[in-house]
Amino acid sequence: MSDSYNKTFDIRWSDVDANRHVTSVTYSKLCIETRLAFLREHGYTQDKLAELYIGPAIVHEELFYLNEVSPDDKLIVKLQLKGITADKRFFKFGHSMLNGQNELAVYNACTFCWIDLRIRKLCLAPQDLLSILGNLPKSPDFKILTKADLPRF
């Protein structure tokens, strides 16, 4: 088994700003696309999620910029599970993004949950979906998340 779920993207001119930097929004969107590709490959398409009346929700996200990514570069997004709460309601994902020189360019960490789209509240995903997410390759610092690990306002 691989140490991460990987997805490769081409960086387009529309992904960069006037300073020729890839925009923060682009990095966030590529992380979302990577997570959704993982779900699709395991049978959880947008249609399947709609049938279940559940949707993914990011409750906290951090980006760490380390090295440049150029227009026309390829970006490899490596997805790992960093943590999960004991009740399986919150997940923490880590995304290592490698530039065309295979350098760690950006690191994204996000805390994620599922919402019931009928009542717009936090919910527990179906057991088979929880198993799929639980089988995502784990980061070396994987842990069972506690209340102290979750974002607070």
N, CA, C and O of each residue as an XYZ file, in Angstrom:
612
protein
N       0.841     -1.186      0.000
C       0.000      0.000      0.000
C       0.886      1.249      0.000
O       1.914      1.294      0.676
N       0.487      2.224     -0.741
C       1.233      3.479     -0.832
C       1.152      4.236      0.492
O       0.258      3.998      1.304
N       2.095      5.145      0.693
C       2.076      5.954      1.922
C       1.176      7.175      1.780
O       1.047      7.959      2.720
N       0.548      7.346      0.611
C      -0.384      8.451      0.393
C      -1.241      8.145     -0.835
O      -0.899      7.292     -1.655
N      -2.347      8.852     -0.940
C      -3.159      8.820     -2.153
C      -2.693     10.011     -2.973
O      -2.723     11.141     -2.486
N      -2.261      9.781     -4.216
C      -1.651     10.834     -5.023
C      -2.497     11.203     -6.230
O      -3.120     10.349     -6.861
N      -2.506     12.495     -6.536
C      -3.199     13.011     -7.709
C      -2.302     14.091     -8.312
O      -1.766     14.933     -7.593
N      -2.143     14.061     -9.631
C      -1.290     15.034    -10.331
C      -2.156     16.013    -11.108
O      -3.131     15.629    -11.754
N      -1.781     17.282    -11.033
C      -2.503     18.350    -11.722
C      -1.530     19.191    -12.528
O      -0.370     19.347    -12.147
N      -2.002     19.731    -13.642
C      -1.256     20.731    -14.398
C      -1.622     22.097    -13.839
O      -2.799     22.384    -13.622
N      -0.628     22.938    -13.606
C      -0.887     24.317    -13.200
C      -1.123     25.124    -14.468
O      -0.306     25.125    -15.390
N      -2.250     25.803    -14.491
C      -2.642     26.579    -15.670
C      -2.366     28.063    -15.425
O      -2.210     28.497    -14.283
N      -2.311     28.816    -16.490
C      -2.098     30.256    -16.355
C      -3.197     30.888    -15.510
O      -2.942     31.846    -14.780
N      -4.404     30.368    -15.601
C      -5.509     30.936    -14.819
C      -5.378     30.639    -13.321
O      -6.139     31.181    -12.519
N      -4.423     29.785    -12.934
C      -4.189     29.463    -11.523
C      -3.212     30.418    -10.847
O      -2.991     30.318     -9.640
N      -2.629     31.333    -11.596
C      -1.607     32.223    -11.031
C      -2.101     33.661    -10.999
O      -2.983     34.058    -11.760
N      -1.499     34.436    -10.085
C      -1.847     35.847     -9.962
C      -0.872     36.705    -10.764
O      -0.047     36.180    -11.511
N      -0.968     38.015    -10.610
C      -0.126     38.947    -11.370
C       1.358     38.799    -11.034
O       2.209     39.178    -11.839
N       1.682     38.255     -9.860
C       3.077     38.036     -9.464
C       3.599     36.673     -9.910
O       4.711     36.280     -9.556
N       2.796     35.962    -10.682
C       3.127     34.612    -11.170
C       3.246     33.609    -10.019
O       4.021     32.655    -10.089
N       2.465     33.842     -8.959
C       2.346     32.891     -7.856
C       1.029     32.145     -8.002
O       0.014     32.732     -8.376
N       1.047     30.870     -7.713
C      -0.200     30.111     -7.692
C      -1.040     30.662     -6.540
O      -0.534     30.887     -5.440
N      -2.319     30.872     -6.806
C      -3.186     31.479     -5.789
C      -3.520     30.482     -4.679
O      -3.538     29.270     -4.892
N      -3.778     31.018     -3.506
C      -4.171     30.189     -2.362
C      -5.425     29.386     -2.674
O      -5.538     28.219     -2.297
N      -6.354     30.014     -3.358
C      -7.606     29.341     -3.726
C      -7.315     28.122     -4.598
O      -7.959     27.083     -4.454
N      -6.356     28.249     -5.492
C      -5.999     27.116     -6.357
C      -5.510     25.944     -5.518
O      -5.938     24.809     -5.728
N      -4.618     26.208     -4.573
C      -4.117     25.116     -3.722
C      -5.263     24.451     -2.962
O      -5.334     23.224     -2.895
N      -6.155     25.253     -2.394
C      -7.293     24.689     -1.663
C      -8.177     23.853     -2.578
O      -8.612     22.766     -2.197
N      -8.444     24.351     -3.778
C      -9.289     23.612     -4.721
C      -8.643     22.300     -5.150
O      -9.335     21.295     -5.308
N      -7.327     22.297     -5.339
C      -6.651     21.052     -5.727
C      -6.694     20.024     -4.599
O      -6.767     18.823     -4.858
N      -6.651     20.480     -3.368
C      -6.797     19.559     -2.234
C      -8.205     18.968     -2.208
O      -8.378     17.771     -1.979
N      -9.204     19.810     -2.444
C     -10.586     19.334     -2.503
C     -10.723     18.306     -3.625
O     -11.301     17.239     -3.420
N     -10.197     18.620     -4.804
C     -10.289     17.697     -5.940
C      -9.619     16.362     -5.630
O     -10.097     15.311     -6.056
N      -8.528     16.404     -4.897
C      -7.826     15.168     -4.532
C      -8.686     14.324     -3.599
O      -8.817     13.116     -3.796
N      -9.270     14.956     -2.583
C     -10.133     14.208     -1.661
C     -11.348     13.636     -2.380
O     -11.731     12.490     -2.143
N     -11.958     14.434     -3.263
C     -13.134     13.957     -3.987
C     -12.774     12.859     -4.979
O     -13.574     11.949     -5.198
N     -11.593     12.920     -5.582
C     -11.149     11.842     -6.479
C     -10.999     10.540     -5.696
O     -11.382      9.473     -6.174
N     -10.441     10.636     -4.494
C     -10.312      9.453     -3.633
C     -11.690      8.856     -3.359
O     -11.874      7.644     -3.466
N     -12.659      9.703     -3.005
C     -14.009      9.222     -2.732
C     -14.648      8.607     -3.980
O     -15.257      7.540     -3.907
N     -14.505      9.286     -5.129
C     -15.074      8.763     -6.378
C     -14.525      7.380     -6.700
O     -15.270      6.490     -7.111
N     -13.216      7.202     -6.513
C     -12.588      5.912     -6.806
C     -13.101      4.805     -5.890
O     -12.920      3.620     -6.171
N     -13.734      5.197     -4.804
C     -14.295      4.221     -3.864
C     -15.829      4.209     -3.898
O     -16.477      3.738     -2.963
N     -16.397      4.736     -4.990
C     -17.842      4.644     -5.198
C     -18.665      5.784     -4.646
O     -19.889      5.775     -4.769
N     -18.024      6.760     -4.044
C     -18.761      7.887     -3.476
C     -18.677      9.102     -4.392
O     -17.886     10.022     -4.182
N     -19.535      9.064     -5.429
C     -19.643     10.166     -6.382
C     -20.523     11.261     -5.780
O     -21.112     11.082     -4.714
N     -20.604     12.387     -6.472
C     -21.497     13.451     -6.008
C     -22.943     12.960     -5.994
O     -23.706     13.309     -5.093
N     -23.327     12.150     -6.990
C     -24.684     11.613     -7.016
C     -24.950     10.714     -5.808
O     -26.023     10.781     -5.207
N     -23.979      9.877     -5.452
C     -24.131      8.982     -4.300
C     -24.282      9.799     -3.009
O     -25.132      9.489     -2.173
N     -23.461     10.836     -2.850
C     -23.559     11.687     -1.665
C     -24.919     12.394     -1.625
O     -25.507     12.544     -0.554
N     -25.419     12.828     -2.786
C     -26.725     13.487     -2.850
C     -27.836     12.519     -2.444
O     -28.777     12.912     -1.753
N     -27.735     11.261     -2.867
C     -28.722     10.234     -2.472
C     -28.764     10.069     -0.954
O     -29.823      9.832     -0.372
N     -27.607     10.198     -0.326
C     -27.502     10.031      1.124
C     -27.799     11.314      1.892
O     -27.869     11.303      3.121
N     -27.973     12.419      1.168
C     -28.215     13.731      1.773
C     -27.092     14.134      2.714
O     -27.335     14.718      3.770
N     -25.857     13.818      2.326
C     -24.712     14.249      3.126
C     -23.736     15.014      2.242
O     -23.691     14.823      1.027
N     -22.969     15.869      2.869
C     -21.969     16.630      2.147
C     -20.741     16.866      3.004
O     -20.834     16.931      4.230
N     -19.586     16.994      2.359
C     -18.349     17.269      3.099
C     -18.281     18.743      3.487
O     -18.752     19.615      2.757
N     -17.689     19.003      4.645
C     -17.531     20.385      5.097
C     -16.164     20.557      5.749
O     -15.782     19.784      6.627
N     -15.443     21.566      5.316
C     -14.162     21.908      5.934
C     -14.453     22.892      7.054
O     -15.118     23.906      6.838
N     -13.956     22.595      8.255
C     -14.173     23.502      9.381
C     -12.922     24.328      9.705
O     -12.999     25.326     10.421
N     -11.780     23.907      9.178
C     -10.541     24.648      9.418
C      -9.528     24.226      8.368
O      -9.444     23.051      8.009
N      -8.762     25.187      7.879
C      -7.755     24.881      6.863
C      -6.553     25.795      7.054
O      -6.700     26.986      7.329
N      -5.354     25.219      6.905
C      -4.106     25.992      6.971
C      -3.263     25.636      5.758
O      -3.220     24.482      5.332
N      -2.593     26.643      5.208
C      -1.660     26.449      4.102
C      -0.290     26.956      4.536
O      -0.172     28.027      5.130
N       0.739     26.176      4.233
C       2.120     26.547      4.532
C       2.878     26.573      3.206
O       2.971     25.553      2.523
N       3.415     27.728      2.844
C       4.098     27.915      1.560
C       5.600     27.745      1.760
O       6.207     28.443      2.571
N       6.193     26.817      1.018
C       7.594     26.474      1.236
C       8.477     26.697      0.010
O       9.599     27.183      0.143
N       7.994     26.353     -1.165
C       8.764     26.511     -2.406
C       7.839     26.937     -3.534
O       6.632     26.703     -3.486
N       8.417     27.560     -4.543
C       7.656     28.077     -5.680
C       7.056     26.952     -6.528
O       7.613     25.861     -6.646
N       5.922     27.259     -7.099
C       5.306     26.439     -8.131
C       5.115     27.364     -9.322
O       4.534     28.441     -9.186
N       5.594     26.958    -10.470
C       5.563     27.810    -11.656
C       4.353     27.515    -12.534
O       3.820     26.405    -12.521
N       3.924     28.527    -13.302
C       2.916     28.237    -14.321
C       3.471     27.157    -15.254
O       4.677     27.110    -15.497
N       2.630     26.321    -15.756
C       2.997     25.196    -16.631
C       3.673     24.057    -15.879
O       4.093     23.079    -16.497
N       3.786     24.166    -14.549
C       4.359     23.102    -13.726
C       3.309     22.016    -13.523
O       2.121     22.233    -13.762
N       3.750     20.878    -13.092
C       2.855     19.836    -12.599
C       2.937     19.894    -11.083
O       3.991     20.178    -10.514
N       1.818     19.623    -10.443
C       1.769     19.617     -8.988
C       1.215     18.268     -8.557
O       0.134     17.866     -8.987
N       1.953     17.578     -7.714
C       1.490     16.306     -7.175
C       0.947     16.573     -5.778
O       1.652     17.105     -4.919
N      -0.310     16.202     -5.555
C      -0.928     16.347     -4.242
C      -0.959     14.968     -3.608
O      -1.548     14.032     -4.151
N      -0.313     14.853     -2.443
C      -0.231     13.594     -1.705
C      -1.119     13.716     -0.475
O      -0.843     14.513      0.421
N      -2.188     12.919     -0.437
C      -3.187     12.987      0.622
C      -2.947     11.906      1.666
O      -2.727     10.741      1.334
N      -2.992     12.309      2.933
C      -2.869     11.371      4.051
C      -3.874     11.742      5.134
O      -4.283     12.897      5.258
N      -4.256     10.750      5.906
C      -5.113     10.972      7.060
C      -4.221     11.274      8.261
O      -3.390     10.451      8.645
N      -4.397     12.464      8.858
C      -3.591     12.870     10.011
C      -4.258     12.529     11.331
O      -3.586     12.374     12.351
N      -5.590     12.412     11.314
C      -6.265     12.110     12.557
C      -7.757     11.951     12.369
O      -8.323     12.338     11.347
N      -8.379     11.371     13.380
C      -9.820     11.175     13.394
C     -10.260     11.161     14.857
O      -9.550     10.648     15.722
N     -11.430     11.727     15.124
C     -11.941     11.681     16.494
C     -12.451     10.270     16.791
O     -12.786      9.518     15.876
N     -12.506      9.925     18.055
C     -12.953      8.589     18.459
C     -14.370      8.304     17.972
O     -14.698      7.160     17.659
N     -15.219      9.341     17.905
C     -16.593      9.144     17.440
C     -16.721      9.210     15.918
O     -17.819      9.066     15.381
N     -15.608      9.425     15.226
C     -15.522      9.455     13.751
C     -16.343     10.584     13.123
O     -16.815     10.465     11.992
N     -16.504     11.668     13.864
C     -17.232     12.818     13.325
C     -16.302     13.846     12.672
O     -16.719     14.571     11.769
N     -15.063     13.910     13.118
C     -14.104     14.866     12.557
C     -12.862     14.126     12.075
O     -12.401     13.168     12.696
N     -12.342     14.597     10.956
C     -11.147     14.031     10.341
C     -10.160     15.166     10.118
O     -10.558     16.312      9.907
N      -8.891     14.848     10.164
C      -7.872     15.830      9.797
C      -7.058     15.216      8.663
O      -6.547     14.103      8.784
N      -6.945     15.953      7.562
C      -6.196     15.516      6.394
C      -4.944     16.360      6.229
O      -4.934     17.549      6.551
N      -3.898     15.742      5.729
C      -2.686     16.449      5.355
C      -2.471     16.273      3.862
O      -2.636     15.179      3.324
N      -2.101     17.365      3.196
C      -1.847     17.346      1.763
C      -0.452     17.913      1.529
O      -0.214     19.099      1.759
N       0.459     17.080      1.078
C       1.788     17.549      0.681
C       1.749     17.796     -0.810
O       1.387     16.905     -1.579
N       2.119     19.006     -1.233
C       2.070     19.353     -2.656
C       3.487     19.545     -3.171
O       4.222     20.423     -2.720
N       3.850     18.700     -4.127
C       5.201     18.714     -4.685
C       5.202     19.423     -6.025
O       4.334     19.188     -6.865
N       6.197     20.304     -6.222
C       6.309     21.026     -7.485
C       7.021     20.170     -8.543
O       7.334     19.004     -8.299
N       7.268     20.755     -9.704
C       7.903     20.041    -10.815
C       9.309     19.563    -10.523
O       9.812     18.682    -11.220
N       9.959     20.120     -9.510
C      11.299     19.685     -9.107
C      11.229     18.664     -7.973
O      12.245     18.311     -7.374
N      10.009     18.194     -7.687
C       9.771     17.211     -6.630
C      10.106     17.746     -5.236
O      10.455     16.979     -4.338
N       9.998     19.070     -5.062
C      10.206     19.708     -3.761
C       8.844     19.900     -3.096
O       7.840     20.123     -3.772
N       8.819     19.811     -1.770
C       7.594     20.134     -1.062
C       7.358     21.636     -1.220
O       8.108     22.451     -0.683
N       6.320     21.987     -1.953
C       6.045     23.385     -2.253
C       5.044     23.987     -1.269
O       5.223     25.105     -0.785
N       3.998     23.231     -0.987
C       2.937     23.716     -0.105
C       2.458     22.542      0.734
O       2.384     21.408      0.259
N       2.134     22.831      1.987
C       1.507     21.828      2.837
C       0.171     22.386      3.288
O       0.085     23.529      3.738
N      -0.871     21.576      3.167
C      -2.214     21.969      3.570
C      -2.698     20.986      4.625
O      -2.610     19.772      4.439
N      -3.207     21.509      5.727
C      -3.838     20.680      6.750
C      -5.266     21.182      6.914
O      -5.493     22.383      7.059
N      -6.217     20.272      6.891
C      -7.600     20.705      7.070
C      -8.361     19.741      7.964
O      -8.118     18.534      7.972
N      -9.284     20.312      8.709
C     -10.190     19.546      9.554
C     -11.534     19.522      8.845
O     -12.002     20.537      8.328
N     -12.134     18.364      8.831
C     -13.242     18.067      7.943
C     -14.315     17.297      8.702
O     -14.006     16.551      9.631
N     -15.566     17.474      8.314
C     -16.666     16.693      8.881
C     -17.723     16.480      7.803
O     -17.572     16.956      6.678
N     -18.775     15.778      8.141
C     -19.911     15.564      7.238
C     -21.113     16.295      7.802
O     -21.304     16.361      9.016
N     -21.934     16.851      6.894
C     -23.168     17.481      7.331
C     -24.359     16.799      6.657
O     -24.280     16.345      5.515
N     -25.456     16.744      7.396
C     -26.727     16.262      6.868
C     -27.326     17.437      6.101
O     -27.610     18.476      6.697
N     -27.521     17.296      4.803
C     -27.962     18.408      3.966
C     -29.433     18.769      4.170
O     -29.864     19.843      3.750
N     -30.207     17.890      4.809
C     -31.614     18.205      5.077
C     -31.734     19.150      6.260
O     -32.502     20.111      6.218
N     -30.976     18.880      7.316
C     -31.102     19.696      8.531
C     -29.919     20.642      8.740
O     -29.905     21.443      9.674
N     -28.921     20.533      7.847
C     -27.744     21.417      7.874
C     -26.987     21.332      9.196
O     -26.564     22.348      9.748
N     -26.822     20.114      9.692
C     -26.113     19.875     10.948
C     -25.087     18.769     10.752
O     -25.185     17.957      9.832
N     -24.108     18.759     11.635
C     -23.092     17.719     11.662
C     -23.750     16.347     11.751
O     -24.726     16.165     12.480
N     -23.209     15.379     11.002
C     -23.754     14.021     11.068
C     -22.617     13.008     10.984
O     -21.469     13.348     10.701
N     -22.967     11.785     11.231
C     -22.031     10.678     11.099
C     -22.219     10.070      9.717
O     -23.348      9.795      9.312
N     -21.141      9.858      8.996
C     -21.216      9.255      7.662
C     -21.579      7.779      7.787
O     -21.390      7.186      8.850
N     -22.098      7.178      6.714
C     -22.389      5.742      6.744
C     -21.125      4.933      7.064
O     -20.009      5.355      6.761
N     -21.322      3.775      7.675
C     -20.202      2.951      8.145
C     -19.221      2.606      7.019
O     -18.010      2.649      7.234
N     -19.720      2.263      5.823
C     -18.790      1.898      4.752
C     -17.946      3.094      4.312
O     -16.779      2.928      3.957
N     -18.523      4.291      4.331
C     -17.752      5.497      4.004
C     -16.719      5.781      5.090
O     -15.593      6.180      4.792
N     -17.099      5.577      6.343
C     -16.138      5.751      7.442
C     -14.977      4.774      7.299
O     -13.829      5.126      7.573
N     -15.269      3.547      6.872
C     -14.208      2.549      6.662
C     -13.274      2.971      5.533
O     -12.055      2.841      5.643
N     -13.854      3.475      4.449
C     -13.041      3.933      3.311
C     -12.099      5.046      3.764
O     -10.905      5.010      3.469
N     -12.632      6.033      4.480
C     -11.794      7.137      4.961
C     -10.768      6.648      5.974
O      -9.634      7.127      5.993
N     -11.156      5.705      6.806
C     -10.231      5.158      7.799
C      -9.096      4.363      7.176
O      -8.047      4.187      7.794
N      -9.302      3.878      5.942
C      -8.254      3.131      5.239
C      -7.354      4.016      4.380
O      -6.438      3.521      3.723
N      -7.610      5.307      4.384
C      -6.717      6.235      3.684
C      -5.335      6.119      4.320
O      -5.236      6.007      5.541
N      -4.262      6.145      3.518
C      -2.931      6.078      4.136
C      -2.762      7.144      5.219
O      -3.164      8.295      5.049
N      -2.168      6.740      6.314
C      -2.024      7.624      7.475
C      -0.659      8.304      7.485
O       0.344      7.728      7.064
N      -0.646      9.526      7.969
C       0.605     10.277      8.111
C       1.396      9.690      9.275
O       0.825      9.035     10.147
N       2.707      9.921      9.291
C       3.517      9.432     10.416
C       3.065      9.987     11.771
O       3.283      9.358     12.807
N       2.434     11.170     11.759
C       1.977     11.775     13.014
C       0.479     11.563     13.251
O      -0.144     12.313     14.001
N      -0.096     10.545     12.614
C      -1.518     10.238     12.789
C      -1.845     10.076     14.273
O      -1.056      9.531     15.045
N      -3.035     10.566     14.654
C      -3.451     10.414     16.048
C      -4.966     10.426     16.146
O      -5.659     10.889     15.240
N      -5.458      9.918     17.240
C      -6.875     10.056     17.565
C      -7.055     11.481     18.083
O      -6.436     11.882     19.069
N      -7.902     12.224     17.409
C      -8.101     13.628     17.750
C      -8.984     13.776     18.980
O      -9.952     13.038     19.166
N      -8.631     14.741     19.810
C      -9.446     15.072     20.975
C     -10.040     16.463     20.766
O      -9.736     17.134     19.780
N     -10.869     16.880     21.681
C     -11.480     18.203     21.600
C     -10.406     19.297     21.492
O     -10.605     20.302     20.810
N      -9.280     19.097     22.162
C      -8.193     20.091     22.130
C      -7.568     20.219     20.742
O      -6.954     21.241     20.437
N      -7.714     19.197     19.897
C      -7.143     19.232     18.546
C      -8.060     19.895     17.534
O      -7.642     20.180     16.412
N      -9.302     20.142     17.917
C     -10.284     20.701     16.985
C     -10.261     22.216     17.058
O      -9.950     22.786     18.104
N     -10.591     22.876     15.944
C     -10.593     24.343     15.928
C     -11.597     24.902     16.925
O     -12.694     24.370     17.099
N     -11.196     25.980     17.569
C     -12.072     26.657     18.524
C     -12.223     28.107     18.108
O     -11.334     28.686     17.484
N     -13.337     28.672     18.454
C     -13.563     30.077     18.121
C     -13.467     30.920     19.367
O     -13.627     32.139     19.301
